[in-house]
């Protein structure tokens, strides 16, 4: 699914380059398409990850930290 999405973004940037003539270099247009696809993919991936974490945290029964789950303090040798 992600590969198809990235291919569509690259194709859109390449077609945009043909129409708007951003650069006469086709290789640079392809590189711009790959960069835009990478940025969009990483951004969407992070947003979906944050949404999943938020939903998981919201629906978990113990989303508040109780004091009995905190680690106990150990005695040091020099007290």
Secondary structure, DSSP 8 states (H G I E B T S, - for coil): -HHHHHHHHHHHHHHHHHHH-S-S-HHHHHHHHHHHHHHHHHHHHHHHHHHHHHHHHHH-S--S--GGGS------S--
